[in-house]
Amino acid sequence: MSTVSESQGLGLKDAPPAAPPISVTEKAAAEVKKHIADHLASGAIEPGGKLYLRVRVQGGGCSGFQNKLDLDPQYNEKTDHKFEFHGVEVVVDKRSMLYLSGAVIDFHDGLNKSGFTVTNPNAKATCGCGSSYSM
């Protein structure tokens, strides 16, 4: 009768943690940190308060779905998933997570494109202006 050690067996103990279903680029995280610092400096948040980057999907737009990014002081461990990217805590409600698997949040500050973008590989088609999509 042979025995199998934990490290030889299924490798569960040594398996790397699963990759988060969404990601935030370093550039986007730096921009979010600036916005959080501005809120703290303006007194909009009480000292010691916390802001999360909330990512969600809402129905709307001409193609059916829109992504929304907000700074939110609320995190509910029962209804939200929480992730950390480059020092920024990100929360996504469980319903939105169904639509965001593989999405990448980035920030652009070029002449032709400026602002946050959410690239969602699950989107089948986007509207002409790119602000909404269908699945």
N, C-alpha and C positions, 0 to 999 in steps of 0.2 A: 504494500500500500504506500503510495507516494504522497507527499504533501507538497503543496505549492505555496511559496511565500507570497506576501502581499505585493512585493515589487515584481515578481514573475507572473502572477496571476493576471487578472484583468487590467492591471496597471492603474486602477482607479485612484490609488493614493498618490501616484506620481503624475497623473494626468494634469495637463495645464488647465486652468479655468477656461470656461467657454468664452469666446469673444463676445463683447456686447453687441446687441442687434443693431445699434446705431453707432455713429462715431461723429466726433467734433474735431475739426482740424485745429492745429495750434494757433493759426491766425484768427479763427473764429473765437476760440477760447480767450485770446488776448483782448479782442474787441469786447466780449462779454464782460471781462474783468474791468475794462474801462467804464462801461455803463454801470456796473455795480458800484464802483468807486465814486462815480458821479452822484448816484443815489445816496450813498452814505454821506458824502460831503455836503449835499444839499439838505440833509436832515430828514429826507423822506422816509428813512428807516431809522428806527431807534438804535442807539448804540448796543452792540452785541447781537443785533438782529441779523438775519440771514436771508439772502435771495438766491433762488435757484433759477436756472434757465429752464423754462417749461416749453416743451415741444409737443405740439398736438396737431391732430388732423380734424378739420371741421368740414361738414358738408357745405357746399357753396361754390361760387364762381361758375363760369359758363361750362366747365367740364365736369363738375361734380364734387371735387375735393380740393381743399386748400390747406396748406401748412401754416401754422401759427407759432411764432416764437414770442415769448413774454418773459419778463422777470417776475417771479412769483415767490412770495414769502411762505407759501404753504407747500407742505409735503405730507401726504397721507400714505403711510406704509401699507395700508389695505388696498388702496386703489391705484397707487403709483409705483412705477419702477424707478429706481434711482441709480445713476451712474456718475462716474467722475472722469473728466477728460482735461488734462493739462491744468489742474487746479480749479476747474469749474464743475460744480455739481449740477447735473441735468436730471430733470424729472419728466417722465412720460406716463400718462394715464394708460391703463391696460387696454382700453378700447383702441386708442391711437396706435399702440404698439403693434396691433394686428396689421396695420397699414405701413409701418415705417421700417420693417426689417430690411437691413442693408443700407438705410439712408445715411447720407453724409452731409453734415452741416458745415458750411464754409463761409468765409467772408472775403469779399472782393472790394478793392478800392482803386480800381483803374479808371481810365477815361471813359471806356465803353460800358463798364459794369461796376456798380457800387452798391454795397449792402450785403446782407446775409442771403445765402441760397441754401436750399435743401434739395439735394439730388437723390431722388428716390428711384431705385431700379425696378420697383413694382409698378410704376406709372406706365400705363399703356399708351396714353396720348395726352398732350397738353394743349391748352388753349393758345390762341395767337400771341397773347402777351406773356404767357408763361407763368401766370399767377395761380392757375388751377390745373387739375389733371383728372384723368379717369383711370379706373383700375379694372 
